[in-house]
């Protein structure tokens, strides 16, 4: 007996076409188990655009450039996930208590210069970037006499616009230590939001980037990629990790999410923790 597909849900054929479109452009694989979720998210865009059917909207998306606002709105609908400052406590504890103090010590003894470049790949609304900046600003003398560059990239234009606003909800700020909150953020009047102070914003630059594309620029001391590769299949992960690894300086560090499933791509690197890898130094 044939199963009737609800009119408010995409069919298997429609799911396949949407999935191929998303995969070809972003490398993200949409699981068949996501049919209901995808249907709900697309219906939001149908309502917003006035388009009447799943098929008509899919045809529209195929004709749009990657930087079109509607394509971006669609992408944000299907990839949105929760993010907040100081997510993954153990990683930030390592950054504050081990990594940054060691850099300061090495600079004092002449083992390195007073500069630090960090790339937060797939930075979403910037929570990770501002967590990095907060930790650095709280590590004297980094905020005063170091050249600090934090780059946040994301495929979503809307997410980057939100990141540049540098405002965060009470929920996004819930894990920020009170002492750091008072020093580096200002409560927005008449709003349940906190705004990052200039000392943090001045460290950070945001720009659009698709992880499936090679990154154009110079290498980084630390690259962070978390909570994004779980959406990629094996082939896409290989492409992304090849691009990311090329941007870690010799002797630099790569921090990945524990559930990203890329350990097989990092076997030639020195593993310090299950989520932290060091690239070979130049001889």
WOCOR-V767088 format. One record per pair of residues at least 6 apart in sequence whose C-alpha atoms are under 8 Angstrom apart, sorted by the first residue. I is the first residue (numbers start at 1). GAP is how many residues later the second one is. If there is no record, write none. Layout:
i->I gap->GAP
i->I gap->GAP
//
This chain:
i->5 gap->6
i->8 gap->31
i->8 gap->35
i->9 gap->26
i->9 gap->27
i->9 gap->30
i->9 gap->31
i->10 gap->25
i->10 gap->26
i->10 gap->28
i->10 gap->29
i->10 gap->44
i->12 gap->20
i->14 gap->40
i->14 gap->41
i->15 gap->17
i->15 gap->20
i->17 gap->41
i->18 gap->40
i->19 gap->10
i->19 gap->11
i->21 gap->41
i->22 gap->6
i->22 gap->7
i->22 gap->8
i->23 gap->6
i->23 gap->7
i->25 gap->41
i->26 gap->184
i->26 gap->185
i->26 gap->186
i->27 gap->185
i->27 gap->205
i->27 gap->206
i->27 gap->209
i->28 gap->203
i->28 gap->204
i->28 gap->205
i->28 gap->208
i->29 gap->202
i->29 gap->203
i->29 gap->204
i->30 gap->201
i->38 gap->40
i->41 gap->36
i->41 gap->37
i->42 gap->12
i->42 gap->32
i->42 gap->35
i->45 gap->28
i->45 gap->29
i->46 gap->6
i->46 gap->7
i->46 gap->8
i->46 gap->11
i->51 gap->6
i->61 gap->9
i->61 gap->10
i->64 gap->6
i->64 gap->7
i->65 gap->6
i->66 gap->6
i->67 gap->90
i->69 gap->88
i->72 gap->84
i->72 gap->85
i->72 gap->86
i->73 gap->85
i->75 gap->81
i->76 gap->80
i->76 gap->82
i->76 gap->83
i->83 gap->41
i->83 gap->42
i->83 gap->44
i->83 gap->89
i->84 gap->43
i->84 gap->44
i->84 gap->87
i->84 gap->88
i->84 gap->89
i->85 gap->42
i->85 gap->43
i->85 gap->45
i->85 gap->46
i->85 gap->87
i->85 gap->88
i->85 gap->89
i->85 gap->90
i->85 gap->91
i->86 gap->6
i->86 gap->41
i->86 gap->42
i->86 gap->45
i->86 gap->89
i->86 gap->90
i->87 gap->41
i->87 gap->88
i->95 gap->40
i->96 gap->39
i->96 gap->40
i->96 gap->43
i->100 gap->36
i->100 gap->39
i->101 gap->38
i->103 gap->9
i->104 gap->10
i->104 gap->37
i->104 gap->38
i->106 gap->6
i->107 gap->6
i->107 gap->7
i->114 gap->28
i->114 gap->31
i->114 gap->32
i->114 gap->33
i->115 gap->31
i->115 gap->32
i->115 gap->33
i->116 gap->30
i->116 gap->31
i->116 gap->32
i->116 gap->33
i->116 gap->104
i->116 gap->105
i->117 gap->31
i->117 gap->32
i->117 gap->33
i->117 gap->34
i->117 gap->102
i->117 gap->103
i->117 gap->104
i->117 gap->105
i->118 gap->31
i->118 gap->32
i->118 gap->33
i->118 gap->102
i->118 gap->103
i->118 gap->104
i->118 gap->105
i->118 gap->106
i->119 gap->31
i->119 gap->32
i->119 gap->33
i->119 gap->34
i->119 gap->101
i->119 gap->103
i->119 gap->104
i->119 gap->105
i->120 gap->8
i->120 gap->9
i->120 gap->30
i->120 gap->31
i->120 gap->32
i->120 gap->33
i->120 gap->103
i->120 gap->104
i->120 gap->105
i->121 gap->31
i->121 gap->32
i->121 gap->33
i->121 gap->90
i->121 gap->102
i->121 gap->103
i->121 gap->104
i->121 gap->105
i->122 gap->30
i->122 gap->31
i->122 gap->32
i->122 gap->33
i->122 gap->89
i->122 gap->103
i->122 gap->104
i->122 gap->106
i->123 gap->6
i->123 gap->29
i->123 gap->30
i->123 gap->31
i->124 gap->29
i->124 gap->30
i->124 gap->32
i->124 gap->35
i->124 gap->36
i->124 gap->39
i->125 gap->34
i->125 gap->35
i->125 gap->36
i->125 gap->37
i->125 gap->38
i->126 gap->26
i->126 gap->34
i->126 gap->36
i->126 gap->37
i->126 gap->38
i->126 gap->40
i->127 gap->36
i->127 gap->45
i->129 gap->21
i->129 gap->22
i->129 gap->23
i->129 gap->75
i->130 gap->66
i->130 gap->70
i->130 gap->71
i->130 gap->74
i->132 gap->18
i->133 gap->17
i->133 gap->67
i->133 gap->68
i->133 gap->70
i->133 gap->71
i->134 gap->46
i->134 gap->50
i->134 gap->66
i->136 gap->6
i->136 gap->7
i->137 gap->6
i->137 gap->62
i->137 gap->63
i->138 gap->42
i->142 gap->6
i->143 gap->56
i->148 gap->55
i->149 gap->54
i->149 gap->55
i->149 gap->56
i->150 gap->53
i->150 gap->54
i->150 gap->55
i->151 gap->53
i->151 gap->54
i->151 gap->55
i->151 gap->56
i->152 gap->52
i->152 gap->53
i->152 gap->54
i->152 gap->55
i->153 gap->7
i->153 gap->53
i->153 gap->54
i->153 gap->55
i->153 gap->56
i->154 gap->6
i->154 gap->53
i->154 gap->54
i->154 gap->55
i->154 gap->56
i->155 gap->53
i->155 gap->54
i->155 gap->55
i->155 gap->56
i->156 gap->52
i->157 gap->51
i->160 gap->46
i->160 gap->47
i->160 gap->48
i->163 gap->43
i->164 gap->42
i->166 gap->29
i->166 gap->30
i->166 gap->35
i->167 gap->26
i->167 gap->27
i->167 gap->28
i->167 gap->29
i->168 gap->25
i->168 gap->26
i->168 gap->27
i->169 gap->23
i->169 gap->24
i->169 gap->25
i->170 gap->22
i->170 gap->23
i->170 gap->24
i->173 gap->21
i->184 gap->12
i->184 gap->13
i->184 gap->15
i->184 gap->16
i->185 gap->9
i->185 gap->10
i->185 gap->11
i->185 gap->12
i->186 gap->8
i->186 gap->9
i->186 gap->10
i->186 gap->11
i->187 gap->6
i->187 gap->7
i->187 gap->8
i->188 gap->6
i->188 gap->7
i->209 gap->6
i->211 gap->29
i->211 gap->32
i->212 gap->24
i->212 gap->27
i->212 gap->28
i->212 gap->31
i->213 gap->27
i->213 gap->30
i->214 gap->29
i->215 gap->28
i->215 gap->29
i->215 gap->32
i->217 gap->30
i->218 gap->29
i->219 gap->27
i->219 gap->28
i->219 gap->29
i->219 gap->30
i->220 gap->27
i->220 gap->28
i->220 gap->29
i->220 gap->32
i->221 gap->27
i->221 gap->28
i->221 gap->30
i->221 gap->31
i->221 gap->32
i->222 gap->26
i->222 gap->30
i->222 gap->31
i->222 gap->32
i->222 gap->33
i->223 gap->21
i->223 gap->24
i->223 gap->25
i->223 gap->30
i->223 gap->31
i->223 gap->32
i->224 gap->30
i->224 gap->31
i->224 gap->32
i->225 gap->29
i->225 gap->30
i->225 gap->31
i->225 gap->32
i->226 gap->29
i->226 gap->30
i->226 gap->31
i->226 gap->32
i->226 gap->34
i->227 gap->30
i->227 gap->32
i->227 gap->33
i->228 gap->32
i->229 gap->8
i->229 gap->31
i->229 gap->32
i->230 gap->29
i->230 gap->30
i->230 gap->31
i->237 gap->25
i->238 gap->27
i->241 gap->21
i->241 gap->24
i->245 gap->9
i->248 gap->6
i->248 gap->31
i->249 gap->30
i->250 gap->29
i->250 gap->30
i->250 gap->31
i->250 gap->32
i->251 gap->27
i->251 gap->28
i->251 gap->29
i->251 gap->30
i->251 gap->31
i->252 gap->26
i->252 gap->27
i->252 gap->28
i->253 gap->23
i->253 gap->24
i->253 gap->25
i->253 gap->26
i->254 gap->22
i->254 gap->23
i->254 gap->24
i->254 gap->25
i->255 gap->20
i->255 gap->21
i->255 gap->22
i->256 gap->19
i->256 gap->20
i->257 gap->18
i->258 gap->16
i->258 gap->17
i->266 gap->11
i->269 gap->8
i->269 gap->9
i->269 gap->10
i->269 gap->11
i->270 gap->7
i->270 gap->8
i->270 gap->9
i->270 gap->10
i->271 gap->6
i->271 gap->7
i->272 gap->6
//
